[in-house]
Amino acid sequence: MKLHFFLTIAVLAQLASGHYIFTDLLIGNRKQFTSHKDPVRWARDVLPLKDVKSKDVTCNVLPRGLKANGTATVKAGDGVGFQVIQSEDERYVGYWYIVHPGPASFYLGRVPFGETAESWDGSGTSWFKIDEFSVDGTSWSFAAYDSWYPWGKSELFTTIPADTPSGEYLLRIEHIALHDIDVVPELYVSCAQIKIVDGSSGSPPNLVSIPGYIAPNDPGLIADIHDPDMKSYTAPGPPVWRGD
């Protein structure tokens, strides 16, 4: 009964709006946080990305250019997150939640020498994954929307690893929607400009470029979650780094 209720709500939500975007940077945790719109590079609209080889997967389609209206200061070891919002007719109309099954990941991209968080376009092998949220291993079915941690969440949070070196970064969130195996997966992506302070001397391994971090045929990208014989799932991208 509970699962049927959740699935019904999911279907109704998708009928109302199957698309969403992450627009607000949240600093803190689920119980107490502050919301910041200015450091987020707002996307053109909520239409998902479908080509993992496109430059747009770095920080989405940015019609007004790279620059947001500021850079947020975050302490190493503190919590950060993003708020989900929906839109209609290319207008952001209200807070929403993730309505598709699939994994979500947080990445940090360290700004190269000579650039700032406002000026950097995200190119180069400078990105590392700091968190990911995938399927509940106790779930009876990968096709059950509520078996995926991101589903139904209006905010997603992570923690900046305490060992992260101080400096300016792009904080990137990515949700990969796997609901329709008959079409390519949908990627929902946003970036926020941040400055990490009180950091340490950690050395994140497994640096990647975005695009280039996921192959189009990655098993985690093309997984058929409706296959009853599916036994496990691994989110695409590099291993998570949470500190040295």
Secondary structure by P-SEA (a helix, b strand, c coil): caaaaaaaaaaaaaaaccbbbbcbbbcccccccccccccccccccccccccccccccccccccccccccbbbbbccccccbbbbbbbcccccccccccccccccbbbbbbbcccccccccccccccccccccccccccccccccccccccccccbbbbbccccccbbbbbbbbbbbbcccccccbbbbbbbbbbbbcccccccccccccccccccccccccccccccccccccccccccccccc
